[in-house]
């Protein structure tokens, strides 16, 4: 007898980024010289201030359940960080720590989205947003930004509005494009939310990785009057190279945070106690580490773009995060799925198809890897383009 699966389970699409990474690992295990540029995580070790804090917590036997929303020490560290960095004041009841930013985003969808509700999503966009909205029985309405330099515009958002629209997810710096939204864009997004009674999830997980003269701002610095409708998402994964520790967090209205806390209590109890203490160590002592890594990512970006100049692949120089979004539409293989399959099989270079981010005709290339890998990968990409 075949086990019957729920419609919900059958409707979920697997993560394309993880699928590409898995295929690359499989080819590499078989002896192929694969270079994978698909992963969305820094290649640096976690900072010593984080591991020292984790060891100290274990020696103190901090190995039991914590409050569902996180230990007071972590909440204080997060509140101090947001006060120092953005000038924003958050009370402990307005902060929740979770098992990664992905988990708290899922919980927020369960709190904010009813069946049939629509959520605006400027695209290209991270694939899990859509799946999480669908799991909550809502509908993601993507708003293409490819024609506006990967920055959302008012006209596109207003065309996508309907009586069922309840919110908008904003991701800046953006995965996969590396775009950083400036003050005028944030003012426009706030105004659209204000006039149409929308909530905003402001995902700023890459906010410490910004380059050149670009500057990241929290949307509440631009529009403090919409605080009661904004939930900020952040975490230690990208800035502190702590992806495996699985600590993300949300800051927002206490009524929303309380309901997320309720869901988390049934879903996962609390995030790891040791990982929470490691995060306290990172946030309180990791500033020199963060700036050192940011500078290294900027250097790697410049190496990659210098090597790929003249290929016609460079859509836009990223201002943040650690991804290059390659434009394949001018190649002889404009289908991004086919392009990524062929370059993996022929040149052993693993990229993520743009279709995974609702942007067919593009591909994402992470430069969160060694300089040698970047140089060799760029060389193989150039050879592949020539071979076409």
Phi and psi in degrees as a GROMACS rama.xvg file:
@    title "Ramachandran Plot"
@    xaxis  label "Phi"
@    yaxis  label "Psi"
@TYPE xy
-84.5377  130.679  UNK-2
-68.3609  131.235  UNK-3
-81.6299  125.377  UNK-4
-99.3158  152.163  UNK-5
-69.6085  156.003  UNK-6
-59.4256  -35.5904  UNK-7
-60.7158  -47.2047  UNK-8
-65.488  -39.7286  UNK-9
-70.0767  -22.2162  UNK-10
-86.1215  -12.7445  UNK-11
-79.3414  130.87  UNK-12
-94.074  137.248  UNK-13
-66.0518  156.195  UNK-14
-66.183  120.835  UNK-15
-67.7151  -33.9878  UNK-16
-65.1167  -43.2445  UNK-17
-69.4468  -32.6122  UNK-18
-65.9972  -42.7989  UNK-19
-64.8699  -42.758  UNK-20
-61.6999  -38.2306  UNK-21
-66.9554  -42.5491  UNK-22
-64.5494  -39.3951  UNK-23
-63.0758  -41.5301  UNK-24
-64.3545  -38.931  UNK-25
-63.2366  -45.2777  UNK-26
-65.3816  -39.4825  UNK-27
-65.8878  -38.7159  UNK-28
-65.1371  -25.6188  UNK-29
-86.1646  5.15301  UNK-30
100.994  1.43215  UNK-31
-77.2189  146.172  UNK-32
-82.5494  63.2673  UNK-33
-77.193  136.709  UNK-34
-113.779  117.709  UNK-35
-101.612  122.864  UNK-36
-115.925  32.4787  UNK-37
-102.199  -21.6276  UNK-38
-76.6352  144.305  UNK-39
-102.743  49.8555  UNK-40
-142.865  145.433  UNK-41
-62.8178  151.723  UNK-42
-96.337  6.7362  UNK-43
-83.9328  155.892  UNK-44
-72.9033  153.275  UNK-45
-61.0425  151.193  UNK-46
-67.1469  150.398  UNK-47
-61.7848  -32.6556  UNK-48
-62.4043  -28.9162  UNK-49
-76.5534  -48.175  UNK-50
-67.0082  -36.1203  UNK-51
-62.4783  -42.0952  UNK-52
-65.2923  -36.4757  UNK-53
-66.6367  -44.5191  UNK-54
-62.4487  -43.7514  UNK-55
-61.9097  -38.7309  UNK-56
-65.0824  -40.1695  UNK-57
-65.8997  -38.9569  UNK-58
-67.4037  -26.9191  UNK-59
-84.3026  -0.473178  UNK-60
62.9171  41.859  UNK-61
-83.0698  61.0341  UNK-62
-119.307  24.9225  UNK-63
-115.022  177.595  UNK-64
-54.2583  145.279  UNK-65
-114.988  179.746  UNK-66
-56.5858  143.747  UNK-67
-53.9037  -40.9472  UNK-68
-86.9663  0.0551459  UNK-69
118.806  158.746  UNK-70
-70.9652  149.201  UNK-71
-57.409  -35.4362  UNK-72
-63.4627  -38.5924  UNK-73
-70.4049  -40.7701  UNK-74
-62.2655  -39.8329  UNK-75
-65.1049  -39.9952  UNK-76
-64.5733  -41.9906  UNK-77
-64.7445  -44.7058  UNK-78
-62.1042  -42.4125  UNK-79
-65.2334  -38.8287  UNK-80
-62.0176  -47.0825  UNK-81
-68.8212  -29.7783  UNK-82
-69.7183  -46.3501  UNK-83
-69.9694  -38.7698  UNK-84
-85.568  -39.5082  UNK-85
-119.5  -5.99647  UNK-86
72.3785  22.4555  UNK-87
-104.544  136.929  UNK-88
-101.912  125.409  UNK-89
-127.648  134.602  UNK-90
-85.2387  159.32  UNK-91
-53.6541  -35.7587  UNK-92
-70.1407  -10.447  UNK-93
-101.824  10.8223  UNK-94
-129.011  137.259  UNK-95
-138.363  129.006  UNK-96
-95.7819  146.399  UNK-97
-142.083  176.242  UNK-98
-80.3465  57.5671  UNK-99
103.765  155.244  UNK-100
-62.7851  -32.8979  UNK-101
-61.6424  -40.805  UNK-102
-66.0325  -44.3468  UNK-103
-69.2466  -30.9978  UNK-104
-63.6747  -42.7847  UNK-105
-59.3593  -45.8542  UNK-106
-63.9224  -37.8413  UNK-107
-63.2248  -38.7253  UNK-108
-61.4263  -37.744  UNK-109
-67.8403  -29.0282  UNK-110
-83.3392  -36.672  UNK-111
-101.856  -16.9128  UNK-112
-114.604  124.576  UNK-113
-98.8468  160.44  UNK-114
-53.4435  129.144  UNK-115
91.9919  -13.4948  UNK-116
-66.9039  149.085  UNK-117
-113.934  141.447  UNK-118
-125.289  126.394  UNK-119
-77.9886  140.28  UNK-120
-142.139  99.6223  UNK-121
-57.1032  131.39  UNK-122
-121.581  151.319  UNK-123
-61.3585  147.33  UNK-124
-148.31  154.911  UNK-125
-61.3797  130.798  UNK-126
-62.7223  -33.4182  UNK-127
-66.4879  -23.8222  UNK-128
-55.6796  -48.6433  UNK-129
-64.3942  -46.2363  UNK-130
-62.8228  -39.2233  UNK-131
-68.2034  -37.4338  UNK-132
-63.7802  -42.6068  UNK-133
-67.0381  -37.2422  UNK-134
-60.9066  -33.2895  UNK-135
-80.3091  6.00303  UNK-136
67.4763  25.5616  UNK-137
-99.3975  -174.255  UNK-138
-129.727  125.467  UNK-139
-83.5306  128.619  UNK-140
-110.414  102.397  UNK-141
-77.0669  141.804  UNK-142
-121.09  106.365  UNK-143
-66.3115  134.141  UNK-144
-118.685  7.99749  UNK-145
-60.3694  -32.0164  UNK-146
-85.7163  -5.25122  UNK-147
-121.996  38.1269  UNK-148
62.986  30.8229  UNK-149
64.7019  24.5712  UNK-150
-118.344  127.323  UNK-151
-65.4829  147.08  UNK-152
-119.308  158.132  UNK-153
-60.7913  -42.1814  UNK-154
-60.6999  -43.7734  UNK-155
-64.4005  -41.7385  UNK-156
-66.8087  -43.6091  UNK-157
-68.0107  -31.7389  UNK-158
-65.5783  -29.7258  UNK-159
-85.281  -11.0105  UNK-160
-67.6915  148.237  UNK-161
-148.311  170.966  UNK-162
-60.5188  -17.0083  UNK-163
-91.5389  -4.15941  UNK-164
-71.7853  128.041  UNK-165
-118.493  -18.9717  UNK-166
-166.008  179.202  UNK-167
-144.269  139.556  UNK-168
-104.854  126.784  UNK-169
-116.154  132.552  UNK-170
-128.524  104.517  UNK-171
-145.158  128.989  UNK-172
-55.7623  148.137  UNK-173
-93.1108  138.102  UNK-174
-105.802  112.604  UNK-175
-111.815  0.275604  UNK-176
-86.6863  -21.6212  UNK-177
79.0803  6.34211  UNK-178
-68.9435  141.788  UNK-179
-116.273  124.365  UNK-180
-79.6656  126.274  UNK-181
-80.7594  178.367  UNK-182
-62.2792  -40.2822  UNK-183
-62.2022  -39.0572  UNK-184
-67.4259  -42.4402  UNK-185
-63.9435  -39.6112  UNK-186
-61.3548  -41.6659  UNK-187
-65.1188  -44.4635  UNK-188
-62.3422  -42.5715  UNK-189
-62.3238  -39.6091  UNK-190
-67.9378  -40.0786  UNK-191
-61.7374  -43.0373  UNK-192
-65.3279  -41.8617  UNK-193
-64.0096  -46.0843  UNK-194
-75.329  -21.2494  UNK-195
-114.76  12.6264  UNK-196
55.008  51.8929  UNK-197
-107.249  146.197  UNK-198
-84.9925  159.49  UNK-199
-126.453  126.589  UNK-200
-97.5736  119.735  UNK-201
-109.053  96.2461  UNK-202
-87.5112  107.057  UNK-203
-119.193  38.8848  UNK-204
-60.9623  -25.977  UNK-205
-98.8267  17.9769  UNK-206
-64.9676  -19.5054  UNK-207
-87.4359  -6.98571  UNK-208
-108.914  79.046  UNK-209
-129.944  141.311  UNK-210
-123.911  169.535  UNK-211
56.7985  -134.177  UNK-212
-96.7775  6.49115  UNK-213
-68.6146  152.622  UNK-214
-136.813  131.685  UNK-215
-90.1594  136.868  UNK-216
-126.571  142.754  UNK-217
-73.9179  140.729  UNK-218
-61.4276  -25.0368  UNK-219
-76.1843  -16.1344  UNK-220
-69.0704  -31.3663  UNK-221
-85.894  -38.7686  UNK-222
-134.366  72.9942  UNK-223
-62.7474  -19.9061  UNK-224
-72.7772  -12.673  UNK-225
-101.944  21.7211  UNK-226
-56.6291  -33.12  UNK-227
-74.0498  -1.5441  UNK-228
-125.046  9.85211  UNK-229
-114.587  130.895  UNK-230
-118.834  117.228  UNK-231
-88.2328  141.681  UNK-232
-119.722  132.701  UNK-233
-153.171  -174.483  UNK-234
175.083  -178.368  UNK-235
-99.127  -3.13609  UNK-236
-61.8666  -51.6498  UNK-237
-84.9618  -47.3976  UNK-238
-67.6804  -36.9516  UNK-239
-110.404  11.662  UNK-240
53.0977  49.4634  UNK-241
-122.493  40.9831  UNK-242
-57.4561  -40.5952  UNK-243
-74.8816  -14.7426  UNK-244
-76.3053  -23.3024  UNK-245
58.6533  61.8926  UNK-246
-128.671  116.841  UNK-247
-125.482  173.063  UNK-248
-155.5  160.82  UNK-249
-125.428  146.417  UNK-250
-130.38  127.434  UNK-251
-175.374  -170.624  UNK-252
-55.6932  136.785  UNK-253
-61.6125  -28.957  UNK-254
-65.9199  -39.6703  UNK-255
-70.6984  -46.2934  UNK-256
-60.4876  -37.0046  UNK-257
-62.9626  -39.6862  UNK-258
-72.2572  -36.5363  UNK-259
-62.2683  -40.2421  UNK-260
-58.9264  -42.6669  UNK-261
-60.3055  -45.7511  UNK-262
-65.5548  -43.2801  UNK-263
-63.1395  -32.7177  UNK-264
-62.6353  -32.0276  UNK-265
-89.7215  -27.5899  UNK-266
-81.5951  -45.9667  UNK-267
-146.92  11.2313  UNK-268
57.1115  -114.342  UNK-269
-118.962  159.904  UNK-270
-66.9933  161.206  UNK-271
-50.1154  129.835  UNK-272
-62.8518  -42.6287  UNK-273
-66.9925  -41.2262  UNK-274
-64.121  -34.1435  UNK-275
-63.9685  -44.1133  UNK-276
-66.1722  -37.8744  UNK-277
-60.2806  -37.7728  UNK-278
-68.4585  -36.0511  UNK-279
-59.2602  -46.113  UNK-280
-60.1072  -41.1765  UNK-281
-66.5191  -49.3243  UNK-282
-65.0166  -38.7514  UNK-283
-82.0806  -25.7975  UNK-284
-125.691  5.94761  UNK-285
-98.8043  8.70235  UNK-286
-56.8392  -49.1933  UNK-287
-59.1452  -37.0637  UNK-288
-63.5992  -44.6344  UNK-289
-61.2804  -47.3062  UNK-290
-67.031  -38.0658  UNK-291
-60.5735  -45.2685  UNK-292
-69.9608  -38.6294  UNK-293
-59.1686  -44.3196  UNK-294
-62.8112  -38.185  UNK-295
-67.8784  -39.9516  UNK-296
-63.3278  -39.5388  UNK-297
-62.9722  -41.0515  UNK-298
-63.3925  -43.3964  UNK-299
-63.7263  -41.4135  UNK-300
-56.9539  -44.9105  UNK-301
-65.364  -38.3887  UNK-302
-61.2095  -47.0842  UNK-303
-61.556  -46.0518  UNK-304
-70.0131  -34.607  UNK-305
-63.1306  -40.2032  UNK-306
-73.5549  -32.158  UNK-307
-92.4065  -1.8342  UNK-308
-62.4062  138.576  UNK-309
92.3778  -6.85285  UNK-310
-86.6594  -16.5689  UNK-311
80.4345  6.78758  UNK-312
-92.4102  -15.3631  UNK-313
-83.3473  106.085  UNK-314
-73.0047  -47.494  UNK-315
-164.481  139.861  UNK-316
-69.3263  119.762  UNK-317
-69.0981  139.479  UNK-318
-95.6072  -9.58314  UNK-319
-158.929  -179.895  UNK-320
61.4675  -155.539  UNK-321
-141.391  48.3241  UNK-322
-130.186  141.819  UNK-323
-104.899  132.669  UNK-324
-104.218  106.608  UNK-325
-86.9028  134.623  UNK-326
-93.7287  111.395  UNK-327
-95.8724  -2.22874  UNK-328
-66.762  -20.3945  UNK-329
-94.3643  3.36663  UNK-330
-89.1939  172.942  UNK-331
-78.6415  -3.81958  UNK-332
-126.356  71.8406  UNK-333
-69.2675  -16.8028  UNK-334
-74.5672  114.814  UNK-335
-65.6627  -34.1003  UNK-336
-64.5499  -44.3575  UNK-337
-67.8811  -40.6609  UNK-338
-58.9829  -48.5452  UNK-339
-67.5957  -34.4868  UNK-340
-66.1256  -45.7026  UNK-341
-68.3457  -42.4027  UNK-342
-70.0277  -27.2653  UNK-343
-71.924  -43.4749  UNK-344
-74.6344  -34.1842  UNK-345
-94.2148  -34.192  UNK-346
-120.429  -0.864893  UNK-347
57.5026  43.0415  UNK-348
-115.743  122.607  UNK-349
-100.309  114.538  UNK-350
-118.573  168.065  UNK-351
-107.903  125.495  UNK-352
-59.4126  142.678  UNK-353
-63.7206  -25.3199  UNK-354
-57.6395  -28.2142  UNK-355
-64.3162  -20.9785  UNK-356
-112.794  18.6046  UNK-357
64.7977  35.8631  UNK-358
-139.899  70.0264  UNK-359
-59.5252  145.707  UNK-360
96.3407  0.355285  UNK-361
-127.21  172.165  UNK-362
-147.709  144.598  UNK-363
-98.1761  134.404  UNK-364
-125.665  117.082  UNK-365
-82.8328  135.215  UNK-366
-108.005  29.3384  UNK-367
-87.328  60.1182  UNK-368
-153.783  178.101  UNK-369
-68.1281  157.475  UNK-370
-59.9434  -40.0107  UNK-371
-62.1203  -42.7858  UNK-372
-64.8557  -40.1705  UNK-373
-62.1901  -46.0546  UNK-374
-64.7451  -44.269  UNK-375
-67.8584  -41.3983  UNK-376
-63.49  -43.7446  UNK-377
-62.7994  -37.9813  UNK-378
-64.2278  -41.8803  UNK-379
-66.3061  -38.702  UNK-380
-62.4109  -44.0076  UNK-381
-61.8988  -41.2463  UNK-382
-63.0331  -39.9137  UNK-383
-64.8684  -43.66  UNK-384
-61.8178  -41.7949  UNK-385
-62.4818  -37.5225  UNK-386
-67.9179  -19.5623  UNK-387
